[in-house]
Amino acid sequence: MVHTLTLFFALTLSAEVKEFPGGKVLPHEQFIRTVPESVSPVEKLFIKSKDGLYVAAALRKPKGNGPFPVLIHFHGAPGGRGMDQLVGWARGDHGSPVFERFLKEGYVTVVSDYRGGQNFSRLADGEDPARVTYADDAQAVVQYVKSLPYVDAGRIHVYGVSLGGDVVMHLLKREKVRAAVLGAGAPISFLGARPSPDAPKDKRWQGASHDEQRAAANIAPIETPLLILVGTADSLLAVDRMLHDAMEKAGKKVRMEIYANGYHDFVIGPQGHAGRSEPLLDATLAALESTLRFLANPR
């Protein structure tokens, strides 16, 4: 109990970090397939990246001519999921309510892939500036979407989950958008974060370290307001807290929300990952509402 109270007060000392209760499992059926494809069909995109690689993305738009705000989503590891998976996510086939909800709120939704082949054992190593990376893929997607005639180029928002959070943070170094969200983010390369070598696998990030000099250099050019969402059952909570604190230290616009019992990727809900339990939580819906409020008025 003492440890829990100490953690609570430590987290709430900062006005930019908030804790939320949660953990109740909800049926997801009532929250999905609420926007039929007869109203908003899925458009399959293949967007040319810096080196000629074509990046897959699945787009849905509200009915009408716009201009509409946009949510561009970068999923978790690994990259290279392919079009079928992206389409399934965009439609909520597996039970996630997130993208349809944004669609109903008047957003164009884009669920984007990025290149695969990541070497996870070396993810914390420094970037090779001569190498084309998933940040180049993300930038190509953002620039393509900005050019669409029904899009409001001044209201582009990006959302990265797990490794997609690393994709987003590297993107923000080079591309200013209206707001960004990290859900259960894994900004490992961005921070140069390394797990504790002596900790058990399920707790390896609790004693993690990071490259403070690299993090500061990466954060310096960022101008986009950032919301970080993470659950207490996510081993990457400590890494997300590192990012928040480094952003805050640099004077950037950042806030962090911590949801009780939220598993890794809880912010999206059921995604159909094989061998994983991905219930829809009350915390998933609470984080979704908070994200909508943040994007309506980033600060």
C-alpha positions as CSV (number, residue, x, y, z in Angstrom):
1,M,0.0,0.0,0.0
2,V,2.8,2.4,0.9
3,H,4.4,1.8,-2.5
4,T,1.1,2.3,-4.4
5,L,0.5,5.6,-2.5
6,T,4.0,6.8,-3.1
7,L,3.7,6.0,-6.8
8,F,0.3,7.8,-7.0
9,F,1.6,11.0,-5.3
10,A,4.8,11.0,-7.4
11,L,2.8,10.8,-10.6
12,T,0.2,13.5,-9.6
13,L,2.8,16.0,-8.5
14,S,3.1,17.1,-12.1
15,A,0.0,18.8,-13.6
16,E,0.8,17.2,-16.9
17,V,0.5,13.6,-15.7
18,K,-2.9,12.2,-14.7
19,E,-4.0,8.8,-13.5
20,F,-7.3,7.2,-14.4
21,P,-9.1,4.1,-13.0
22,G,-10.1,1.2,-15.3
23,G,-9.9,-2.4,-16.1
24,K,-13.5,-3.5,-16.6
25,V,-14.0,-5.7,-19.7
26,L,-16.7,-4.6,-22.1
27,P,-18.4,-6.3,-25.1
28,H,-17.2,-4.7,-28.2
29,E,-20.0,-5.6,-30.7
30,Q,-22.0,-2.5,-30.1
31,F,-19.1,-0.2,-30.9
32,I,-18.0,-1.6,-34.2
33,R,-19.4,-1.6,-37.8
34,T,-21.2,1.6,-37.0
35,V,-20.2,3.2,-40.3
36,P,-21.1,1.0,-43.3
37,E,-18.8,0.8,-46.3
38,S,-21.7,2.0,-48.4
39,V,-21.2,5.3,-46.6
40,S,-17.5,5.3,-46.3
41,P,-15.7,2.6,-48.4
42,V,-12.1,1.7,-47.6
43,E,-9.7,3.2,-50.2
44,K,-6.4,1.3,-50.6
45,L,-3.4,3.5,-51.1
46,F,0.2,2.7,-52.1
47,I,2.3,5.8,-51.4
48,K,5.9,6.2,-52.8
49,S,8.5,6.7,-50.1
50,K,11.9,8.3,-50.4
51,D,13.7,5.4,-51.9
52,G,10.9,4.2,-54.2
53,L,9.4,1.7,-51.8
54,Y,5.6,1.8,-51.8
55,V,3.9,2.1,-48.4
56,A,0.4,0.6,-48.0
57,A,-2.3,2.5,-46.2
58,A,-6.1,2.1,-45.8
59,L,-8.1,5.3,-45.9
60,R,-11.7,6.1,-45.0
61,K,-13.4,9.5,-45.3
62,P,-16.6,11.0,-44.0
63,K,-19.4,11.7,-46.5
64,G,-19.0,15.0,-48.2
65,N,-16.3,17.2,-49.8
66,G,-14.6,18.4,-46.7
67,P,-12.1,19.9,-45.9
68,F,-11.8,17.3,-43.1
69,P,-9.3,16.9,-40.3
70,V,-7.2,13.7,-40.5
71,L,-6.0,11.0,-38.1
72,I,-3.0,9.0,-39.5
73,H,-2.3,5.9,-37.4
74,F,1.0,4.0,-37.3
75,H,0.5,0.5,-35.8
76,G,2.8,-1.5,-33.6
77,A,5.6,-3.9,-34.6
78,P,6.5,-5.3,-36.9
79,G,6.3,-3.1,-40.0
80,G,5.2,-4.6,-43.3
81,R,1.8,-5.9,-42.2
82,G,0.3,-5.6,-45.6
83,M,-2.9,-4.2,-47.0
84,D,-5.4,-6.9,-45.8
85,Q,-4.4,-6.2,-42.2
86,L,-4.7,-2.4,-42.6
87,V,-8.1,-2.7,-44.2
88,G,-9.3,-5.0,-41.3
89,W,-8.2,-2.4,-38.7
90,A,-9.7,0.5,-40.6
91,R,-13.1,-1.3,-40.6
92,G,-12.9,-2.5,-37.0
93,D,-13.0,-6.1,-38.1
94,H,-11.4,-7.4,-34.9
95,G,-13.3,-5.3,-32.4
96,S,-11.5,-2.1,-32.1
97,P,-13.8,0.9,-32.0
98,V,-11.2,3.6,-32.5
99,F,-11.1,4.3,-36.2
100,E,-14.8,4.2,-36.8
101,R,-15.3,6.6,-33.9
102,F,-12.9,9.1,-35.5
103,L,-14.7,8.7,-38.8
104,K,-18.0,9.4,-37.1
105,E,-16.5,12.6,-35.6
106,G,-15.7,13.9,-39.0
107,Y,-12.1,12.7,-39.4
108,V,-10.5,11.1,-42.5
109,T,-8.8,8.0,-41.0
110,V,-5.6,6.6,-42.5
111,V,-4.2,3.4,-41.1
112,S,-0.7,3.2,-42.5
113,D,2.0,0.6,-42.7
114,Y,5.8,1.3,-42.7
115,R,8.8,-0.8,-43.7
116,G,9.7,-3.9,-41.8
117,G,13.0,-5.6,-41.1
118,Q,13.6,-3.9,-37.8
119,N,16.4,-5.4,-35.8
120,F,14.9,-5.2,-32.3
121,S,18.1,-6.1,-30.5
122,R,19.7,-3.0,-32.0
123,L,16.8,-0.7,-32.0
124,A,18.4,1.5,-29.3
125,D,21.5,2.1,-31.5
126,G,22.0,5.4,-33.2
127,E,20.5,6.1,-36.6
128,D,22.5,5.9,-39.8
129,P,21.7,9.3,-41.5
130,A,22.3,7.7,-44.9
131,R,19.7,5.0,-44.4
132,V,16.1,5.3,-45.4
133,T,13.9,4.4,-42.4
134,Y,10.3,4.1,-41.3
135,A,10.4,7.8,-40.5
136,D,10.8,8.5,-44.2
137,D,7.8,6.3,-44.9
138,A,5.7,8.2,-42.3
139,Q,6.7,11.5,-43.8
140,A,5.8,10.4,-47.3
141,V,2.3,9.3,-46.0
142,V,1.8,12.6,-44.2
143,Q,2.8,14.7,-47.3
144,Y,0.6,12.6,-49.6
145,V,-2.5,12.9,-47.3
146,K,-1.9,16.7,-47.0
147,S,-2.2,16.9,-50.8
148,L,-5.7,15.3,-51.0
149,P,-8.4,17.8,-52.1
150,Y,-10.8,17.0,-49.3
151,V,-8.2,17.2,-46.5
152,D,-7.6,20.3,-44.2
153,A,-3.8,20.4,-44.4
154,G,-3.8,22.5,-41.2
155,R,-5.5,19.7,-39.2
156,I,-3.3,16.7,-39.6
157,H,-2.9,14.5,-36.5
158,V,-0.7,11.4,-36.1
159,Y,-1.2,8.5,-33.7
160,G,1.5,5.9,-33.0
161,V,1.0,2.7,-31.0
162,S,3.9,0.6,-29.6
163,L,6.7,0.8,-32.3
164,G,4.5,3.1,-34.2
165,G,5.2,5.5,-31.4
166,D,8.9,5.5,-32.3
167,V,7.9,6.1,-35.9
168,V,5.8,9.1,-34.8
169,M,8.5,10.6,-32.6
170,H,11.1,10.4,-35.4
171,L,8.5,11.9,-37.8
172,L,7.9,14.9,-35.5
173,K,11.6,15.9,-35.8
174,R,11.1,16.6,-39.4
175,E,7.4,17.3,-40.0
176,K,5.1,19.6,-38.0
177,V,1.5,18.5,-37.6
178,R,-1.3,19.9,-35.5
179,A,-1.1,17.3,-32.7
180,A,0.3,13.8,-32.0
181,V,-0.7,10.9,-29.8
182,L,1.4,8.0,-28.5
183,G,-0.6,5.1,-27.2
184,A,1.5,2.5,-25.3
185,G,4.4,4.0,-27.2
186,A,7.8,2.4,-27.6
187,P,10.1,5.3,-28.5
188,I,13.1,3.1,-28.0
189,S,15.3,4.3,-30.9
190,F,14.2,7.9,-30.4
191,L,15.4,7.9,-26.8
192,G,18.2,5.4,-27.1
193,A,16.4,3.4,-24.4
194,R,17.9,0.2,-23.2
195,P,16.3,-2.4,-20.8
196,S,17.9,-3.4,-17.5
197,P,20.2,-6.3,-18.3
198,D,19.6,-8.0,-15.0
199,A,15.8,-7.7,-14.8
200,P,13.3,-10.5,-15.7
201,K,11.9,-10.2,-19.1
202,D,8.4,-8.9,-18.0
203,K,10.1,-6.1,-15.9
204,R,13.1,-5.3,-18.1
205,W,12.0,-1.8,-18.8
206,Q,11.4,-0.8,-15.2
207,G,15.1,-0.1,-14.7
208,A,15.7,1.1,-18.2
209,S,18.3,3.7,-19.1
210,H,18.4,6.1,-22.1
211,D,20.8,8.3,-24.0
212,E,20.0,11.7,-22.6
213,Q,22.1,13.5,-25.2
214,R,20.4,11.8,-28.1
215,A,16.9,12.3,-26.6
216,A,17.6,16.0,-26.1
217,A,18.8,16.4,-29.7
218,N,15.8,14.6,-31.1
219,I,13.4,16.6,-29.0
220,A,14.8,20.0,-29.7
221,P,13.2,20.6,-33.2
222,I,9.7,19.2,-32.2
223,E,6.9,21.8,-32.1
224,T,3.9,19.5,-32.1
225,P,1.8,19.1,-28.9
226,L,2.0,15.5,-27.7
227,L,-0.4,13.3,-25.6
228,I,1.1,10.1,-24.2
229,L,-1.4,7.3,-23.1
230,V,-0.2,4.2,-21.3
231,G,-1.5,1.5,-19.0
232,T,-0.2,0.4,-15.6
233,A,0.0,-3.2,-16.9
234,D,2.3,-2.1,-19.7
235,S,6.1,-2.8,-19.2
236,L,6.8,0.2,-21.3
237,L,5.3,2.6,-18.8
238,A,8.8,3.6,-17.6
239,V,9.9,4.4,-21.1
240,D,6.9,6.6,-21.8
241,R,7.6,8.4,-18.5
242,M,11.2,9.0,-19.7
243,L,9.8,10.5,-22.9
244,H,7.3,12.7,-21.0
245,D,10.0,14.0,-18.6
246,A,12.5,14.7,-21.3
247,M,9.9,16.6,-23.3
248,E,8.8,18.5,-20.3
249,K,12.4,19.4,-19.4
250,A,12.8,20.8,-22.9
251,G,9.8,23.0,-22.5
252,K,7.7,21.1,-25.0
253,K,3.9,20.8,-25.0
254,V,3.3,17.3,-23.5
255,R,0.9,15.6,-21.3
256,M,0.7,12.0,-20.1
257,E,-2.3,9.9,-18.9
258,I,-1.9,6.6,-17.1
259,Y,-4.8,4.1,-17.0
260,A,-5.1,1.5,-14.3
261,N,-4.9,-2.1,-15.6
262,G,-4.3,-1.0,-19.2
263,Y,-2.4,-3.7,-21.1
264,H,0.0,-2.9,-23.9
265,D,-2.0,-1.5,-26.9
266,F,-5.1,-1.2,-24.7
267,V,-5.8,2.2,-26.3
268,I,-6.8,0.5,-29.6
269,G,-8.6,-2.5,-28.1
270,P,-9.0,-5.8,-29.9
271,Q,-6.7,-6.0,-33.0
272,G,-6.8,-9.7,-33.8
273,H,-3.2,-10.5,-32.8
274,A,-2.7,-14.2,-32.6
275,G,-2.1,-15.7,-29.2
276,R,-2.9,-12.5,-27.3
277,S,-5.9,-11.5,-25.1
278,E,-7.1,-8.1,-26.2
279,P,-10.3,-7.3,-24.5
280,L,-12.1,-4.0,-25.0
281,L,-11.7,-2.2,-21.6
282,D,-13.6,0.7,-20.1
283,A,-10.1,2.4,-20.1
284,T,-9.9,2.0,-23.9
285,L,-13.1,4.0,-24.3
286,A,-12.0,6.6,-21.7
287,A,-8.6,7.0,-23.5
288,L,-10.5,7.4,-26.8
289,E,-12.7,10.2,-25.4
290,S,-9.6,11.9,-23.9
291,T,-7.8,11.7,-27.3
292,L,-10.8,13.3,-29.1
293,R,-10.8,16.1,-26.6
294,F,-7.1,16.6,-26.9
295,L,-7.2,16.7,-30.7
296,A,-10.0,19.2,-30.6
297,N,-7.9,21.5,-28.5
298,P,-4.2,20.6,-28.4
299,R,-2.2,22.3,-25.7
